[in-house]
Amino acid sequence: MRGAGQRAEVNEGRGFQIHDPIQRLLLMAKREIVSGIYAQALLLREIIMKTKQKKLGGLGLLALLFIALPGMVYAYEEIVVKDGATIRGTVKVEGKLPKLPPLQITKYKEVCKDVPNESLIVGPAQGLRYAVVTLEGVGKGKPVEKETVHELDNLKCRFSPHVQAASVGQFVMIKNSDPILHTAHALFTNEQPQFNVGLYPGRVTRKPLVAAGIVKIRCEVHPWMTAYIVVTEHPYHAISDLYGEYELADVPPGVYQLKVWHESLGTQDKRIEVKPAVAQKVDFTFTTSPGVKK
């Protein structure tokens, strides 16, 4: 028995043709899971839920698919990388460094003491901390470690760590080690479903990362608290340390764009050619200017 609006017919040589849009999406999601593309399956599930909750008609459903499908067209292919190369280098800052204003701590001052401003951290030899280096245009390479869970803690009224890099299909585990209430409101610029969770002391929650892009996370209770997660389709990303150093390993040969992003200084990219089993050095230098904004 099929409910109203859930029709199917058999066409010679084609099998069942499902006309109900929800059933078609469910079938697509199942196929995505079977093929191992977990992230797209999660995204389809979100679309289905929104469609059901909002009771969208055909045009509304098509609009959601128009938003979602571009992210589903690209699929990173996992392979065994032979003669993989290594890219390493430094990210530095030159010029006069701006004096960062202290964070405006307006609540729970007995707990929120000495919260650092981490929007621009410069270490020895002008090395830039928390710059995210990503390889652009890589369609296949080493596998993504799907079991990896990235931890984001609310600790002493700051998100720790301040910046992370992750791959589509991985999870972020958010917890609250403080004795006060926090929230984690994730803001996305693409089709990744947003979330805003309340975190009472000791609470732990887990959220999937299903689309590439830059995620900004803020606490609605304490507006000075921010963090970033840069999500890529692949595992070729790195975060610079206090010396500004980074490294990407097992890179397949090819021509790519190497991109660096920093929350305060913006982005840079360089075209590189990666040769088999070769280690190459690629450095970046940002120039500071007055009034730099995030």
Beta strands, then each sheet from edge to edge (+ up, - down):
strand 1: 8-11
strand 2: 15-18
strand 3: 77-78
strand 4: 85-94
strand 5: 132-136
strand 6: 140-141
strand 7: 149-154
strand 8: 159-160
strand 9: 163-167
strand 10: 171-176
strand 11: 182-187
strand 12: 195-199
strand 13: 204-208
strand 14: 213-218
strand 15: 226-232
strand 16: 237-239
strand 17: 245-251
strand 18: 254-262
strand 19: 266-274
strand 20: 279-281
strand 21: 284-287
sheet 1: 1+ 2-
sheet 2: 3+ 6+
sheet 3: 17+ 4- 20-
sheet 4: 17+ 4- 21-
sheet 5: 16+ 5- 18+ 19-
sheet 6: 8+ 7- 10- 13+
sheet 7: 9+ 15+ 14- 11+ 12-
end
